[in-house]
Structure formats: structure tokens, C-alpha cells
Amino acid sequence: MNFKTLSTVCRRRILKPLSAVLLGLAALWCTGAVHYTIWAGIGPVIFLLLAAALLTLGFRNRNYWYGLTGLELAVIVWFAALTPERQFRDTKWQRPWGRMPQTAFNGTLAAVRDIRDFKYRTPEDYDIHYIDGTYDIDQVRTVDVAVSHWDGMEKIAHTMLSFGFADGRYLALSMETRLPEGKEQGFLPGFYKQYEIIMVLATEEDLFKLRTDYRGEELYLYRTNATPEQARQMFRLLLEGADRLYREPAYYNSITQNCTTSLAPLLRLINPSFEGDIRLLLNGESDQLLYELGYLKHRDGESFPELKKRRYVNQYLGAPVSDYSAAIRQNL
């Protein structure tokens, strides 16, 4: 078999099927993009049928594949050009995410506006209340991480942070999906620019008590090994990020920009060699990952299951609001 014949065989048996698979996968992704950002309803059906026809005809005449490639590129270019400002112009947001926090710095002082402090009676019945606060970054002492599970799911959770100050105050932080009115959160739409991401700065009574006392979630709160200096760096970076989101909104993404992966770069402030871990995607195991990496404070010889049992916040259900942060940190 000469080189020319071998090349022809490779094209037919390897490159052509591989090209078909790649074009087919791209067509499926583009179908979702058409549905969510261009023309819902019959639009994705038309696109998928056209793509399937071009893909099939391309086995006989590659020019059809060139046509399919051009069609897919057109959708990709459209999708890439879709900015949050354009996508969500004049959008009315659901009430829990109605306001983006703002931050102004004056030396080490950070003035934060629109800290969420809702007063709940049920998950759906609450008084909307925002407060402003001034925080001295030099007074940051600790970083705690909270992991909250719902509906009995062990592999999936919501991750939050809380910063402790020398005067006993805490400011909690949660990266969340900013939902427009009338929309529900979904995993698949989260890949197609359907939501913004919002950094909720809030009191612990809002973020934590909502989940334990009213939603019935299971929440665990851990003290990290971050030094005060590392904690201060994290706090400033996050406040800068919150203000940047206020000025330049960004999309939520179900994998690359969610409640956990958006915070993962902070781990490199503690350990610059950290290169990531699959458990950041299955974030229900993020607390065990942090334990194994040595990021969580624990007693000598204490196993992770023992630590997790000890740091189960739900055991403090009904903690008085006036001393909530201290109550949920018993035996920390």
C-alpha cells in the first residue's frame, strides 16, 4: 500500500467519521443556543432538521459539511456577541436578587451598600431589608466556609463564605444565580447565558438561617486555616469582585461560573500549588476536599466524618438572632 492509498484510507475511516461526530456535537450545542437565545419553539427544530440533512448529505459531498460549518459558526458568533447588558436590558429580577451590592474603598476601609438582611417567616414570605456597613479590612481575622445540602443530595451542595472581624461581626457571601422574574433555575439553561451571576453579601441570619430554619437544608460550617493576612486578601478580592459585577454584569454558567467554581481561585491564596479537583464540580464533597487538602481546622486526630458531625449547624435551630453567629459556632 503506497502513501497516497494509505492517506485516502485514513481520510475515509478516521477523519471523515471524526469530522461527522464533531459537526454533530456542535450542531446539538447550537440547537440549544438557538432555543435559548434566538428563536424558541420551532426554531431549534428547524435548525436541527437542517443540520441533520446537511450532515447526512455531507457523506456524499463535503460541500454540505462546509455549509453546516458556516451555519454553526454563525450561531457561535451570535452567541459570543450576546453580552449581559444586551441580554438582560430592562430585566426585572426576582426579589431575592433585586439589588447588586456596591463597594467603595478608602484605604483599608470598605463601605458596602445593599447588604442583604431579609427577615423570613417562610422561604416565600419575608420582609425585604438591606443595610449598609463599613468594614476595616485590617480587622478581618477568619474565613469560614459553609456547605448546604438540600433534598437529601450528598453530591450537590451550595457553598458560601463568611468573614469574621476583630469586633465580633461577620459578613457572609454567596455566589448565586440571578434569576429574572418568571424563570426557574435549570442546569441546561445555565450553559446558554440565561442568568447573571450575583455575589450576595448578607448577614448570616439571612443566608444561613434561611437554609436551616426555613428551607430545611442541612448546613455545615467550618473554620478554615487561612491566616489573617490571607483572609484580608480574600476579603478585598471578593469585595472588588462584587463591585465589578455591579458595574460589569457577568453570566452564570452551570460548570465554569457557579457557586463553587467561581470561588475556587481563592484556594490559591492559601496554597499557590493548588491546580483544581473534580470535586469542585461535584461540590457536595467540597468540604471533604478542603479537609484532605488541610484547609479546615480540626481537632488532633479528628476524622472528617467526626468534624462534619460536630459542625452541623442544624443542631442549633432556633438560635436567637441577637447572638446567632456565636450560637452556631459553639465548639468551633
C-alpha positions as CSV (number, residue, x, y, z in Angstrom):
1,M,0.0,0.0,0.0
2,N,1.6,3.3,-1.1
3,F,1.4,6.6,0.8
4,K,-1.4,8.0,-1.3
5,T,-3.6,5.0,-0.8
6,L,-2.9,5.0,2.9
7,S,-3.8,8.7,3.1
8,T,-7.1,8.0,1.4
9,V,-8.0,5.2,3.7
10,C,-7.2,7.3,6.8
11,R,-9.5,10.1,5.5
12,R,-12.3,7.7,4.9
13,R,-12.0,5.6,8.0
14,I,-10.8,8.1,10.6
15,L,-11.0,11.7,9.6
16,K,-14.4,11.6,7.9
17,P,-16.3,9.9,10.8
18,L,-14.4,12.1,13.3
19,S,-15.5,15.2,11.4
20,A,-19.1,14.0,11.3
21,V,-19.0,13.4,15.1
22,L,-17.6,16.9,15.8
23,L,-20.1,18.6,13.5
24,G,-22.9,16.6,15.0
25,L,-21.9,17.6,18.6
26,A,-21.5,21.2,17.5
27,A,-25.0,21.0,15.9
28,L,-26.5,19.8,19.2
29,W,-24.9,22.6,21.1
30,C,-26.0,25.2,18.5
31,T,-29.6,23.8,18.7
32,G,-29.6,24.7,22.4
33,A,-28.2,28.1,21.6
34,V,-31.0,28.7,19.0
35,H,-33.6,27.6,21.5
36,Y,-32.4,29.8,24.4
37,T,-31.1,32.9,22.7
38,I,-32.5,33.2,19.1
39,W,-35.9,31.5,18.5
40,A,-37.6,29.2,21.0
41,G,-40.3,26.9,19.9
42,I,-40.0,25.8,16.3
43,G,-36.6,27.5,15.8
44,P,-34.4,24.7,17.3
45,V,-36.5,22.1,15.4
46,I,-35.9,23.7,12.1
47,F,-32.2,24.2,12.9
48,L,-31.7,20.5,14.0
49,L,-33.5,19.2,10.9
50,L,-31.4,21.4,8.6
51,A,-28.2,20.4,10.4
52,A,-29.1,16.7,10.2
53,A,-29.8,17.0,6.5
54,L,-26.5,18.8,5.8
55,L,-24.6,16.3,7.9
56,T,-26.1,13.3,6.1
57,L,-25.6,14.8,2.6
58,G,-22.0,15.6,3.6
59,F,-21.0,11.9,3.4
60,R,-21.5,12.1,-0.3
61,N,-20.5,15.7,-1.0
62,R,-18.3,17.5,1.5
63,N,-19.6,20.9,0.4
64,Y,-22.7,20.2,2.5
65,W,-20.4,20.0,5.5
66,Y,-18.9,23.3,4.6
67,G,-22.4,24.7,4.6
68,L,-23.1,23.1,8.0
69,T,-19.8,24.5,9.4
70,G,-20.8,28.0,8.2
71,L,-24.2,27.7,9.8
72,E,-22.8,26.6,13.1
73,L,-20.2,29.4,13.0
74,A,-23.0,31.9,12.5
75,V,-24.7,30.7,15.6
76,I,-21.5,30.7,17.6
77,V,-20.6,34.2,16.6
78,W,-24.2,35.4,17.5
79,F,-23.9,33.7,20.9
80,A,-20.4,35.1,21.6
81,A,-21.6,38.6,20.9
82,L,-24.5,38.3,23.3
83,T,-23.5,40.4,26.3
84,P,-25.3,40.5,29.7
85,E,-26.1,44.2,29.1
86,R,-27.9,43.3,25.9
87,Q,-29.4,40.0,27.1
88,F,-30.9,41.5,30.3
89,R,-31.7,45.0,29.3
90,D,-34.8,46.2,31.2
91,T,-35.0,42.9,33.0
92,K,-36.9,42.7,36.3
93,W,-35.2,40.4,38.7
94,Q,-36.7,38.1,41.3
95,R,-36.8,39.8,44.7
96,P,-34.0,37.9,46.5
97,W,-31.6,39.1,43.8
98,G,-33.1,42.5,43.2
99,R,-30.0,44.5,44.2
100,M,-26.4,44.1,43.4
101,P,-24.1,45.1,46.3
102,Q,-21.7,48.0,45.8
103,T,-18.3,48.7,47.4
104,A,-16.2,51.8,47.8
105,F,-12.7,51.7,49.3
106,N,-10.9,54.4,51.3
107,G,-7.6,53.0,52.3
108,T,-8.3,49.9,54.4
109,L,-12.0,50.9,54.9
110,A,-14.6,49.3,52.7
111,A,-18.1,50.9,52.6
112,V,-20.5,48.3,51.4
113,R,-24.0,49.1,50.2
114,D,-27.0,46.8,49.9
115,I,-26.0,44.0,52.3
116,R,-29.0,41.7,52.3
117,D,-30.7,41.2,55.6
118,F,-34.1,39.7,54.8
119,K,-36.5,38.8,57.7
120,Y,-38.1,35.5,56.9
121,R,-41.4,33.9,58.1
122,T,-41.3,31.2,55.3
123,P,-39.0,30.8,52.3
124,E,-41.5,32.8,50.2
125,D,-42.8,35.2,52.9
126,Y,-40.3,37.7,54.1
127,D,-39.6,41.4,54.6
128,I,-37.1,42.9,52.2
129,H,-34.4,44.6,54.1
130,Y,-31.0,45.9,53.1
131,I,-28.3,47.5,55.2
132,D,-25.1,49.3,54.6
133,G,-21.9,48.7,56.5
134,T,-18.3,49.9,56.8
135,Y,-15.6,47.3,57.3
136,D,-11.9,47.7,58.2
137,I,-10.1,45.2,56.1
138,D,-7.2,45.2,58.6
139,Q,-9.7,43.8,61.2
140,V,-10.5,40.7,59.2
141,R,-9.4,37.7,61.3
142,T,-11.1,34.5,60.0
143,V,-12.7,32.8,57.0
144,D,-15.4,30.2,57.5
145,V,-16.8,28.0,54.7
146,A,-20.4,26.8,54.7
147,V,-21.7,23.9,52.7
148,S,-25.5,23.4,52.4
149,H,-27.3,20.3,51.1
150,W,-30.9,20.1,50.0
151,D,-33.4,17.3,49.2
152,G,-31.0,14.7,50.6
153,M,-28.5,15.2,47.9
154,E,-24.9,14.4,49.0
155,K,-23.0,15.1,45.8
156,I,-24.5,18.6,45.2
157,A,-24.4,21.5,47.6
158,H,-24.3,25.2,47.8
159,T,-21.0,26.8,49.1
160,M,-20.8,30.1,51.0
161,L,-18.1,32.0,52.9
162,S,-18.2,34.1,56.0
163,F,-15.6,36.6,57.1
164,G,-15.0,37.3,60.8
165,F,-13.8,40.6,62.2
166,A,-12.0,41.5,65.4
167,D,-15.1,43.2,66.8
168,G,-17.2,40.0,66.5
169,R,-19.1,40.9,63.3
170,Y,-19.4,38.5,60.4
171,L,-20.2,39.3,56.7
172,A,-21.4,36.3,54.7
173,L,-21.0,35.8,51.0
174,S,-22.8,33.7,48.5
175,M,-22.3,33.4,44.7
176,E,-25.8,32.8,43.3
177,T,-27.8,32.6,40.1
178,R,-29.6,35.9,39.5
179,L,-33.0,34.9,38.2
180,P,-35.2,37.1,36.1
181,E,-38.9,37.2,37.1
182,G,-40.8,34.2,35.8
183,K,-37.8,32.0,35.2
184,E,-36.7,28.9,37.2
185,Q,-33.1,27.8,37.5
186,G,-32.1,24.9,35.4
187,F,-28.9,23.0,34.8
188,L,-29.1,23.1,30.9
189,P,-30.2,26.7,30.6
190,G,-27.2,27.6,32.7
191,F,-24.9,26.9,29.8
192,Y,-26.7,29.3,27.5
193,K,-26.5,32.7,29.1
194,Q,-29.9,32.6,30.7
195,Y,-28.9,34.1,34.1
196,E,-26.5,36.5,35.6
197,I,-24.2,35.6,38.5
198,I,-24.6,37.7,41.6
199,M,-22.4,38.0,44.7
200,V,-24.8,38.2,47.6
201,L,-23.3,40.0,50.6
202,A,-25.5,39.3,53.6
203,T,-25.9,38.7,57.3
204,E,-25.5,35.2,58.4
205,E,-29.1,35.3,59.8
206,D,-30.2,35.8,56.2
207,L,-28.0,33.3,54.3
208,F,-27.6,30.6,56.8
209,K,-30.9,30.7,58.8
210,L,-32.9,30.8,55.6
211,R,-31.5,27.5,54.7
212,T,-31.6,25.7,58.0
213,D,-34.7,27.1,59.7
214,Y,-37.0,27.7,56.7
215,R,-35.9,25.6,53.7
216,G,-34.9,22.6,55.7
217,E,-31.5,22.3,54.2
218,E,-28.6,20.7,56.0
219,L,-25.8,23.2,56.6
220,Y,-22.2,22.6,57.8
221,L,-19.9,25.5,58.9
222,Y,-16.1,25.0,59.1
223,R,-13.3,27.3,60.2
224,T,-10.5,27.4,57.6
225,N,-6.8,27.6,58.2
226,A,-6.5,30.9,56.4
227,T,-4.2,33.3,58.2
228,P,-5.5,36.8,59.0
229,E,-3.3,38.1,56.1
230,Q,-4.8,35.5,53.7
231,A,-8.3,36.3,55.0
232,R,-7.8,40.0,54.3
233,Q,-6.6,39.3,50.8
234,M,-9.6,37.2,50.1
235,F,-12.0,39.7,51.5
236,R,-10.6,42.6,49.4
237,L,-10.6,40.5,46.3
238,L,-14.2,39.4,46.8
239,L,-15.4,43.0,47.5
240,E,-13.6,44.2,44.4
241,G,-15.3,41.4,42.5
242,A,-18.7,42.3,43.9
243,D,-18.3,45.9,42.8
244,R,-17.1,44.7,39.4
245,L,-20.2,42.7,38.9
246,Y,-22.3,45.7,39.8
247,R,-20.5,47.7,37.0
248,E,-19.9,44.9,34.6
249,P,-22.5,42.1,34.9
250,A,-21.4,38.6,34.1
251,Y,-23.2,35.4,33.1
252,Y,-23.7,32.4,35.4
253,N,-22.6,29.1,34.0
254,S,-23.6,25.7,35.4
255,I,-20.0,24.5,35.4
256,T,-17.4,27.2,34.9
257,Q,-19.1,30.1,36.9
258,N,-21.2,28.7,39.7
259,C,-21.4,29.0,43.5
260,T,-18.2,26.9,44.0
261,T,-16.0,27.2,40.9
262,S,-16.3,31.0,41.0
263,L,-14.7,30.9,44.4
264,A,-12.1,28.2,43.7
265,P,-9.3,30.6,42.7
266,L,-9.2,31.8,46.3
267,L,-7.8,28.5,47.3
268,R,-4.6,29.5,45.6
269,L,-4.1,32.3,48.1
270,I,-3.7,29.6,50.7
271,N,-1.9,27.1,48.5
272,P,-0.4,28.5,45.3
273,S,0.2,25.0,44.0
274,F,-3.5,24.0,44.0
275,E,-4.4,23.0,40.5
276,G,-8.1,22.1,41.0
277,D,-10.1,18.9,41.7
278,I,-13.1,17.2,40.1
279,R,-14.9,17.5,43.5
280,L,-15.2,21.2,42.9
281,L,-17.8,20.3,40.2
282,L,-19.5,17.7,42.5
283,N,-19.4,20.4,45.1
284,G,-21.3,18.3,47.7
285,E,-17.9,16.9,48.5
286,S,-16.1,20.2,48.6
287,D,-15.8,20.2,52.4
288,Q,-14.1,16.8,52.3
289,L,-11.8,18.0,49.6
290,L,-10.8,21.0,51.8
291,Y,-10.3,18.7,54.8
292,E,-8.0,16.5,52.7
293,L,-6.0,19.5,51.5
294,G,-5.5,20.6,55.0
295,Y,-7.6,23.8,54.7
296,L,-10.0,23.1,57.5
297,K,-9.3,23.5,61.2
298,H,-10.0,20.3,63.2
299,R,-9.0,18.7,66.5
300,D,-6.0,16.4,66.7
301,G,-6.8,13.0,65.3
302,E,-10.3,14.1,64.3
303,S,-11.6,12.4,61.1
304,F,-13.6,14.2,58.5
305,P,-16.9,12.4,59.5
306,E,-16.3,13.5,63.1
307,L,-15.6,17.1,62.1
308,K,-18.7,17.2,59.9
309,K,-20.9,15.9,62.7
310,R,-19.5,18.5,65.1
311,R,-20.0,21.3,62.6
312,Y,-23.7,20.5,61.8
313,V,-25.4,23.9,62.1
314,N,-28.9,22.5,62.2
315,Q,-28.3,21.3,65.7
316,Y,-28.6,25.0,66.7
317,L,-32.1,25.5,65.1
318,G,-33.9,28.4,66.7
319,A,-30.7,30.2,67.8
320,P,-31.6,33.7,68.9
321,V,-31.0,36.3,66.2
322,S,-29.2,38.6,68.7
323,D,-26.4,36.1,69.1
324,Y,-26.9,33.9,66.1
325,S,-23.2,33.9,64.8
326,A,-21.9,33.0,68.3
327,A,-24.6,30.3,68.7
328,I,-23.8,28.4,65.5
329,R,-20.1,28.5,66.4
330,Q,-20.3,26.6,69.6
331,N,-17.4,24.0,69.8
332,L,-15.9,25.5,66.6
